[in-house]
Amino acid sequence: IFINDRGYRGKLELHNLLGKIQVINVVNVEQYLYSVVPSEMPASWNTEALKAQAISARNFAVKNLNKYSKLGFNLCATTASQVYKGLSSEHRNSNSAVDSTKGQLLYYNNDIAEVYYHSSSGGQTENSENIWSASFPYLKGVQDPYSLGSPHDNWEVEFTKEQIEKLLRDRNIQIGSFVGIEVSQKSQNHRAMKVVIKGSLGNHTLEKESIRSFFSLKSNFFTLNNQTNTSQNINVSQTTNTDYSERALFNDLRSVLSGSSDERDFENIDNFYTDKIIFSGKGWGHGVGLSQYGAKKMGELGFTYQEILQYYFTDVHIK
């Protein structure tokens, strides 16, 4: 069946929702995954990574079946749930990965696990409670050298004083003129958990995932830097800054990710001049659970999909 030149398996239902026609695709879970897996991970990637993605996506679908039930459907076709494009995204490689893991789910004890995935961890995944609020014993940060080498290892985003003031105005946050930014809390896995935007009339605090969304950052795994210019006076302070290179991660991963390498405190930094606030970050995504680029590398190194999933999700089993 085709809607707007896009084909779908199963059947379509038309509903009147608040005066608008709502099109719902009714399809079984495995056929749904035929489209989701290659929409979330390139079908050209190795088979074991695709199998790990298939099980992760299956877990997500099963655990979220009732999320939109009051609206007459189970899941969205966008990143609000998982990306679903119908027949147009299907590929024989990803279909094979779905078929070969048919019905398999990740469990913690006897419960279906709450599974999340992201593009690239930047070298360290994160605890779920440090990004959202709920804590799960199987969603704990792990050292992740397998993610290194992805296109998202390192990135930078720059903001001027005027740009930050516009972000505040657009959200009706009234704290006067922008004064500075402080990273006041980081997780044990080095991601920012609390950022304070300081203004002449008060402060505004961002926590956990809201930090990334406010500044449209790739991740919360960043440090703050500055560029000097005597024309503006913006205070930038940061409680702890762990500075390390990709080479250092490979050469001494344990000491780097445990925080024992070159840590410097930047408390009480005041009255220096800067022209730009620069977020220097690592990885792409929330950092919880499966790193897709990490799964790709592990598959290329000969790990099975079971080993990949059990690396990123603590003490889970597949059945």
C-alpha angles and dihedrals in degrees: 000000000000129000118180089350092304119118126222136191122229118020137309128232125199118212133181106232116178091331095312130103111248117198115208123189111214107203136147119259097253093051089046088056091053086073100032099054097057090039090057099035129025110262089220091070120102121288097247093054090049090051091051089050091049093055092044091052092045091053091049092050095048094046092049101043093116098043095103100018092122088062093052100257139075108222140013122239092230138069087282081083114354129316110265122178103166122228094340094076099042120118131181092238095055093039088056091050090052093047094048091053096038112165094356117141137178115248134190106204100321098328128096106250124243099239129198133176138186139185104258133348097208091232102314132054122214141236112255093233090058091059103032126001110264119089120214123185091223096048098073129136118264132186105261116193088155091074093058114104094044120129087253100058092113133014140161134209121189128204131186123211089256093052093052091048089053091052088053094047093048089057094042092243107155114198099132123240117359112259107169151310128253127192095211100174136027130182123243085259092059099252121134111255100172130026124181119205106203123210137179090254101036146313136278120208125210120194135199115316093006088070092063094044095047094055096028090237125168091234146343089249097103148112127217123243135175141213117216125240126151092218095079136036112210122161115221118183131173128187097215131002120190107196118196139145131231089251090054089052090056096041099046107009096158096054094041098050093041087060097244094121123093099322116178129185118227099184118145096015106161143163103020122135125245138169099195141024108224123197108204107193148170132220133002126261139020092307096227121132124336119026106210094206088046090053089050092054093044090052091050089051091055103262117144123236089252091056091046093053094044090051095055098035115053119233096347128143133202126232 
